[in-house]
Amino acid sequence: MTAAIEALSSNLILCARVLPNREAETAQWRVRYQTAMLASPGALSFQYWPPAPQDQEAAVIVARFDSLAELRAWQQSEQNRALVKEAAPLVEGGVLLQLAGQAAAEYYGRATTSEVVITQIKPGQEAAYRAFADRIQRVQETFPGYLGSFVQPPHQKELGWTTVLRFDTAENLDGWLNSPERAALLTESEPLIIGFQAQRVDTSFPGWTPVDPVTGKSPNKWMTASLVLLTLFPVVMFEIRFLNPHLHGLPPALATFIGNGISVALTTSPLMPLAIGVFSPWLFPDTTKAHWLAKWGPAVVALCYAIEIAVLWRLI
């Protein structure tokens, strides 16, 4: 639990509802914020999710740092304060909410198609590539189906920039990847890079389940969903009993956001990796040798549900 809370504390969440007709100005502001944040000490990655009708009304930014101290240094810096002040006229109430937490819950259960790109930068071209990354982001977010992006510079022994593009369908993602606008930008980047590798990811739970090392495919979505429910349910029950009383004085939206952030973070690590390890013969059946879980996986999951309900019924 302590390790999980420490991991949460090194993520800075910014969210707000953008005012009508201020989307273009907000996009320009977000690029400036991303550039400044990623250049700060200890910065690991920048994530952005735009508002989605019927799902997520607020725009969400997740700034991830190597440590809480480095996050606090950025949050208290004059540069961050100036950027937050710049955003005030663009959002409802003039307030850009800043929280510590994990915003992955905003995408829980949403089907997406993603492209992961690892780009090797030529030595000495890092600043120029940052400027290029800003330009290509401005263009890609104007394409149909764009749901957000993840940008992470090299960290410690990592060799390249990691970029994850999320679109609502494979067709819309291909529309961007095959567009003349992107082709022109890639030609522009050639003097800055050594090369890049790209891989398609298609799953409703990106990052929670690996692909089959043999087939290269993700498990069926209902299998992944059943394990998410198995791991998420006890966390939520314990939150209801032990966390919610301490959040009683907060606005319901803020209290729910904090609870969801903790739930998804704990589900992401360590609970889902543990469940995947146990149920891997069911998720990724080996055709060369039989395993009893490959056949009885659904029954075992259902039994685990029953045990969780019975135990928590008595304890909470």
N, C-alpha and C positions, 0 to 999 in steps of 0.2 A: 504493500500500500504506500509506504513512504517513497519508494522509487517512482511509483506512478505519479504521485502528487508532485514530486520534483520535476518529472518530465513535463507535466502540465504547466508548471510555473514558468517554464522557459519558452512558452508560446504566448505571443501577444495577439489578442483578437480585437479587431476594429470593425464595428458594424454601424450602419445608419441607413435610413431611407433617403434615397436621392430625390431631390425636388423635381417636379415635372420640367422638362425642357432644359435641365442642367446636366444631362447625361454626358454630353460631349466635353464640357468643362471638367466634370468629375473624372472622366477617362484620362484627360491630360494630367490632372492632379495625381491620379493613381500611378501613372508612369513616373512622375517625379518622386513620389513617395517610395516606390519600389527601388528606384536607382539609388536613392539616399540610404534606404534601410539596408540594402545588400552590401553597400560599401562600408557599413559600420562594423566595428570589432565584434567578432563572435556571431555575426549573422550567418544562418545556415540556409534558409530558404524563404521564399515569398509565395503565398497562395492567394488566389482571388476567386470568389464565386459571385457572379452577378445576380440580381434579383430574378426570381422565377415565379411567374403567375401560378397561384394555387399551391405553392410549395414554400417559397422563401421570399418574403417581401423586402427584406433588407439586403443590401450589398455587404459582403463579408470579406475581410482580409485577415489572413493568418501570417504573422511574422514570427518565424521560428529562430531561436538563438541557442547557442551552445550551452549557456548557463543563465541562471536567474540574474546574476550580477551584471552580465553583459546586456540582458534585456532591460534591466532597470536603467543602465547607463544610457541606452538609446531612448527609452521612454522619457527620461528626464533631461535629455539633451535639448539645446536650443533649436537644433534643426528639426527634431520631431515636433516640438511645441509649435514652431512656426508653420510647419506643414499641416498640423491639426487645425491651427487657427485659419489657414487658407481654406480648409474644407468646410468651415462653419457655414458660410453663405450658400453652400451647395446642397445641404441636407436638412431634413425636417427638424425643427426646433433648434437648429444651429449647434447640435451636439453630435460629435463623433464618439460613440461609446467605446471605451477601451477596457478589455477584460483579459485575465489570464485563463486559458482553457484550450479546448480542442474543438474546432468547428466542423469536424468530419460528419457529425450528426446531421448537418444541414443537407448532406447528400445521401443519407441513409435510405437505401432501397431505390434510389433513382438509377434507372438504366442509362448507362453512358457508353460511348465508344471513345477510347483514348489512344493517343499516339505518344510513345515515349521516345525521346530523341537525346542521344548522348553526343555532344559536340566537343571535339578536341580543338583547342585554341592555340594559335601560334604564340610562342613566347614574345612578350612585349606588346601583344595586341588585345590585352584584356579590357582596357578602357574603351577601345574602339568597338569591341564586341558588345560591351554593355550598351553602348549607344545604338548599335544595330539591333540588339534584342528589344530595346524600347520601340524602335521603328516597326519591327515586324509584329509586335504585339498590338500596336495601334491598328494595323491592317487586319489581322486575323480576327479580332473581336467584332469586326463589321460584317463577317460572313454568317449566313443563316445557320442556326443550330449551335452556335458557340456557347459553351456552358462555363468556361473558366480555364485557368492555366496554373501551372506550378513551375516555378523557376528556382533552380538551386545551383549556385556556383560550386566549383571544386572545393572540397573541404579535406584538409589533412592529406591522406594518401590517394584521394580520388583524382582521376585523371581528366575529367571533362565536365562541362556544364550539362546538367540534367534539365530537360524541359518536358513537361507533360501537358498535352493539349486535350481538352475534353469537349466532345460534341455530342448532341443528342442521338444522332444516327451515324452509321458508317457512311451513308451516302453524303451527308453534309460534311463529315470529316474529309472524305475524298474530294469533295468540291473545293475545299480549301487547299488540300495537299496538291491537287492537280491544276490549281488556278494559275493564270499567267502572272498575277500579282506576286504570288509566292515565288514563282520561278525567277522573276526579276530580282526579288530580294535575295534569293540564294546566290544568284550570280554576283550580286553586290558583296556578299559575305566571303566569297572565295579567297580574296587576299588575306583574310583574317583567320581562317581555319585550316587545320590539317585534314580534317574529314569528320564525318558523323555516321552514327548508326541509329536506325529507327526500328521500333517494334510496336505492333498493334496490340492493344489490350481491350477486350470487350467483356465487361462484367458489371453487374449491378452493385458489386462490393469491391471496388478497386483497391488493391493492396491487402485485402483480408484473406484472399486465397491465392495460392500459387497456381501456375499452369502445370498440367501433366507433363513430366519430363519426356514422356514417350510420344504423346500425340500433340503436345504444344497447346492444348485447349484447356479452358477453365472447367471446373465441375459444373454440373447442371445448377441453375440458379436456385431451384427449390432445395437442393442439398445444402448449398451455402446458407440460404435463409434459415433452414432448420437448425444449423449450428450457431448462427447468430442469435436466434431465439434462445437456444440452450444456454449460451454463455451470458446473454444480456439480461435474461429474466432474474436470476438471483441478485445481480448487481442492482437492478431497479428496486427489487424488494428491500434490500438492505438500505438503499437510499431513502425509501419511504419511511423506514423505521428510524434510521439514525441521522440522516442528513437533512431531510425536509423540516424537522422542527427547528433547526438552526437557520433555515432560510425563510422562515415564516414571515418575518418583517419586510422582506424584499418584494418588489413588484412581481406578479406572477410570471411575466415574460422573462425577467432577469433570473429568477429562481429556477425556472424550467431550463433556461439556457445553460446555467451552471451545472445543473444535474445531468443534462444530456451530454455536456462536454466530458464530465467525469465518466459517465457510463460508456460512451463510445471509446474513450481513451483506454479504459480498463479492458474493454472487449477487444480492442485492437491488439493490445499487449498487456498482460500475457495470456488472456483467456482463449482468444481465437487460435493463436499458434499451438496452444496445448490441445485444443479440441481437434484441430487439423492433424496433429501428430497422432492422436488416438484413432481417429476415423479415416486416416489416409487410405487404408485398404478398401474402404467403401467409396471414397471420393475418386480415387484413382485405381480402379481394379486392374490387377495384373493378369492378363490373359494366359500367361505361361504357367501360373501356379494359383491354385484356389486358396481363398482365405474366407473364413466363416463370416467376417464382417461384410464382405462384398455382397453376400446374400441377405444377411440379417441386419444390415445397417439401420434401415428405417425402424425396425422393431426395437433395436437397442436405444435409438434416439428417443422413441416414444416411451420406453421404460425409464430413461433418464428424466424425461419431463415429469413422469408420475412421481419419481423419487423426489425431485426438486419441490414439487407442489406439496407433497406430504410432509417433507422436512420443514419447509418454510411455513407451512400452515401451523405447525406446532410452535416454531421458534419465534415467529413475528406476529 
